[in-house]
């Protein structure tokens, strides 16, 4: 049979995989129940965050977590009725909140985020889409130097990965970013980063380019694999059966039930992320800016200023909560006191969070199904690198990255 790869998922990871596979001369069909870029790839801060290698589960989190959840001014929220269902996942997740695991995870993440801008350019420049990638600084705004130094552990890990900030304070902050409020008097500036002004538009443009390369996009829901011969030979969808020789599974948090069909119980939880787009806004930042006290990023985009971030645990089924959106509005108004908009757009999506904060990248056993999901906060940043790695594995190209930290087999059926 002529090689034919089915990529399940039309987000940034899936389409990156599909484009690199087409470049290798392999027939590819992308299948998604929605349209390209309409899922989690749409709702993010748009930052190509090369310095985003430090996991949330740092040392001391276990002791701090209860106070964080109860503090209305901390960006962590929980739908309490969901807590019993997520306790098994939460126990494993918090078990990594120690120095040794944090350093191990940071090392693994560095390999897939450290060259993010270059990977995005490699993905799209030859497609005539290079204008989507905006090179810029990525800024972290603090109240003062003490607030910055309180995060010294995180910054030390970034420094070890080669991410060293330029530090400014006082009037220099005002001169650099006039839109910031007077309470933000210290800034750490990361050079050599970038952002996307419309994440969904970017992914849609990649989808169009993929089709121009001879790729196929099918809107359908995948229901099952055909593994009757021990390796995948087809996928069964709501639009019929599609024969294939390999599969790339890149459906984020919705990958868990498909992995169960392959014998792996992946401890994957939906981390609910929010954003608000302040349409046609004035008075916002000139470049992506993380407001450290609120742990959200304000990014200038085509529609206006998007404020994105927040962590809420509450599963896939519940609708949006009011408190996270109120938090974003309150802190955005304080950080950017002159921010004005014609209207606002609210969004809720679901980040795929593994218990060890590392994605799954690689073949599941000998099934010819390749996992490419679980990126949590770094999906847009690491999408092109992940797609390139998976395509390389399938095409038999040399992969110059240690994939051991991401191996799907680290999760067994009993995990």
N, C-alpha and C positions, 0 to 999 in steps of 0.2 A: 504494500500500500504506500502511495506517496505520502510523505510526512505532512501531517496536518495537525497543528496545535490549536486547541481551544483555550482561550483565555477567558476565565470567568471573572467578570468585574471590569467596568469601563471607567474606573477612576484613574488617578495619576499612575499608580503602580501597574495596573493592568495594561493601560495604553503604552506605557514605557516598555513593558515586556513585549507587547505586540509589535511595536515599531522596531525594536532591536532584533526580534525574530524575523521580521520581513527583510531587514537589512542582510540577514544571513541567508536569504533566499527560501525561507520556509513559509508554506501556506498557513495563514492564521485567520481564525474566526474569533472575534470578541463577542461574548454573550453577557448581557446585563438586563435585569428586569426594568431598569430605568434608562434614561438617556445619559450619554457620556457627561461626566462632570457634575451630575445632579445630586450625588451623595455627599459623603464626608469630604471629598476633594473640592467641593464647592465652599463649604463653611469652615474656613480656617483663617489665620492671620495673614496668609500670603507670604510669610517670611521664608527665605532660604537660609535657615538657621544653622550655619556650619558649626556654631559653638554649642548646639543643643545636645550635648552628649552626657550630661549629668542627670541621672534619674531622679524622680520625685522621692524615691525611697532612700533618702540619705540617713546617716546615723542620727538617732534621737527621734525619728519620726514617730515611733511607737508611743513614746511618752507624750509627744505633743499633739497627736491626732485628735484625742477627745476634745481638747480645748479649741482646736481649729474648727471642728464641726459646730461647736456651740457659739463661736464668735461670729456675729453678723458682719463684721468687718474683715473677715478672712475669706478668701475665694474658694472655700470647700463646702459643698452642700451635700446633704443626704436625705433621700426620701425614706423616712424611718421604717415604713412598712415593708420596704424591700430588704432591709438589713438581714433578716434571717436567711434569705435566699443567697445572699452574697458572702455570708460569713466564711464558708470554706475557701473561697477565692481570697478574701481579705486576709485570712490567717497566713496563707502562702505569700501574699504580696508583702505584708509587713515583716515577714521573716527575712526579707532581703534588706531591711533597714539597718545595715551595719557597714562598717568601713570596708571590709574585704569584698563584700558583694557589690557595693557601690563602685569601687574601683574596677572590678571585673566587668560590670555592666557598662561603665563609662568607656572602657577600652573597646568593648564590642560596638557601641554606638558610634564611636569616633570613626571607625572604618567606613560607615555608610553615610555619615553626614559631613565629614571634614572637608570634602571637595564638592559640596552641593552645587555651587554656582557653576563650576566647570562641567559637572555632570548634566545639568540642565542645558547648558550651551551645547554640549556634545549631542544631546538628544534632539534639539530643535534647530540649530543653526543651519544644517544641511537641508532642512525642510522649509527654509525661508521664514522661520518663526522666531528668530533671534530677538526681535523687538519686544517679545513678551517678558524677557528676563532683564530686569532692571538691577544693575549693580549699585549698591548703596552701603552706607553704614547701617549698623543695627545697634540701637541705643538702649541702655538700661538707666532709667531715671530714678534717683533716690532722694529722700528728704535731706540727707547729709552724709558725710563720710562715715559716720558711725553705723548708719544703716547699711552702707555698702560693705563695711568690714564685718558686719554680723553675718554676711554670706561668704566669708573668706574661704570656707571649706570648698564650696562650689567653684569659686574663682580659681582656687589652687588647682583643682582638677582640670578646669579649662586651660589654665596656663600649661599644664603638663601635656595637653593635647595640641599646644601651639597657638592657642587663642588668648592673646594678651591684649587687654583693653587699653585705650588711651583715656586717662582720667582728667576730668575738668570739674571745676566747682565755682560757685558764686556767680559773678557777672559773666564769666565765660560760658556758663550754661545758658544764661539769658541771650547772649549774642549768638550762640550756636543754634538754639531752638527757642525763638521768642514766644511760641505758642504755649509753652509750659507755664503752669501756675507758680506763684511765689514760694509755695511750700516745697518745691522740688529744686534743690540747690546743688545737687551732685550728680554727675553722670559718668557712666562707663561706656565708652564708644568702641564697638567692634568694627574694625575695617574688613574689607573684602567679603562682605555679605551681599544679599540681594533680596528682591521681593517681586511678587507677581501682582499686577494691578487688578486682575480679575481672574481668580483661580478657576472658576467654572468656564470662563471664556477661553482660558489657556488650554484646559483639558478638551474642550470642544474643538479648538483649532487643531490639537494633536489628533483627535479622532478623524477630522476631515482629511488631514495629511495622511493618516494611516490608510484610509480608504483610497486616497490617490496613489498609494504605493501598491494597490491591489489587494488590500486587506478587506475583510468582511465584518460588518457589525450587525448582530442579530439582537433585537429586543425580545427577550423571553426570560423565563425563570428556570434555572437548572434545578431539577428534582433529584437526580441520582447519577451515579457513574455505572458504566458497564465494566465490571472487573472479572467477568466470567473466566477469562484466561489467565488471571493473576496480575495482569497489567491492564490499564485503562484502554478501551477500544472505542468507547462512545460515551456521550453524555445524553441523558434524557431530559428534555425541556418541555415547557408548555407549548412549544411550537414544533415539537417532534424530536426525533433522535438525530444527533449530529455525530458522525463517525470521526475518530481522531486517533493520533498516535501518542500524543502527550497532552496534558492539561496543566495550565497555570491557574492556581486558585488564589484570587486577589480580591476577595469580597469583604475585607475588613472583618468586623465583628460577626457578620453573618457567615463566616467561614467555619465556625465551630460545628454546626450539625453536619456539614459536608466532611469535615475531618473525622467525625465519629464513624462515618461509613467506611473510613479507611483504617479504623481500629485505634485511633488516637483520641484521648479525651483531653483536649487543649483547655487549660484553665484560662478562659478568655472572658473578660467582663466589658460591658459597655460603659465607657466613661463619657458621660453626657457633657458635651461642650456647647457653649452658647456664643453667639455674636449679635451685635447690633450694628447695622450700617446707618450712619448719619448721612443721609443723602444730600448731595450738592453742598457739602459742608464747607464752611470757612472757619478759620481759627484752629485748625488741626495741625498735626506735625507734618514736617516735610519728608520724613523718612520713618520706617518702622521704629516704634519706641515702646519698650516694655516698661510699664509702670510697676515698679518692684513691689510697692505696698499692696497692690491689687492683683499682681500676677496676671495681668492681661496686656495685650499688645494693641496699640493704636497704629493703623497702617493707612496711608493715603492710597485710595483705590479709585478706579474709574467712576464708580457710583458715588463716592464720597469718602468719609473716614469710617473704616471698619474697626470696631473694638471687639476683640475676640480673646477668649480664654475661659476661665472658670472651670472648676471640676465639680461635677455632681454625679453621685451614684444613685441610680434608681431604675436601672434596667431599660429595655427597649420599648416597652409598651406604653408607659405613662407619657402624657403630654408635657408641654413645657411648664416649668415652675416659675412663679413670679419673683421669688427672692433673688435668683442669680441675675435676672435681667435688671432688677432694681439696683443690685450691687454694681453692675456695669455702668448704669446711668449715673449713679451717685459718684462713683470714683472717676468716671470720664469727665464729669462736670468740674470736679475738683482739680484734676490734672490739667484740663484745658478750659479755663474759665471763659474764654471767648469763643468757644465752639458753638456755631450756629448751623442749623440744618433745615431744609424745607420739609423733610419727613424722615421717618425711621422705619427700618426693616429689621424684624427680629428673626432669629434662626436658632434651631436646636438640632444637633447632630450627635452621632455616636462614634467615639474614638475606640478602636479595638485595643484593649489593654491586657497584656499577658501578666502573669504573676511575677515574672522576672524582668519586665520592662524591655525585653528584647523581641524583635519580630521573628517570625518563622520564615526562613529562606532556604529552600532546598527540596530535594526529592523525598517524598514520603515512602520510606522503605524502597521496594523495587517496583512500585505501582506505576511509574511514569507520570504520576501526579506531583507537581511541584508547588509547594506552598510559597506564598509571597504576601503575607499579611501580618498584622499585629504591631503596627508602627506607633500606636498611641499618639503622641504629640508631634511626631516627625514624619508623617506620611508624605506631605508635599515636598519637604526637604529631601528625604531619602528615596522618593519614588523612582526617579530616573536611574540611580545607582542600583537599586534593587532589581528593576526591570532588566538592566544590563547584565547583572550577575545571573539571573534566572535564564535569560536568553543564552548566555554563554554556556551554562550547564547543559541546556537542551541541545545547542548547536555543536557541542564538543569543543568549544574554544577554551583557551587557557584562562582561568579565573585567578587573578593575582590578589585575591583577598581570602583570608582565613574565614571560612564559613562555619566553623565549628560552633561559635556562640549562638548561631541562629538555627541550628539543625532541628528539624521537626521531631526527630526521634528522642529529643530530650524529654518529651512528654509521652508517657505510656498510657495505656487504656485505664490504668488504675491511679493515674496522677490526680 
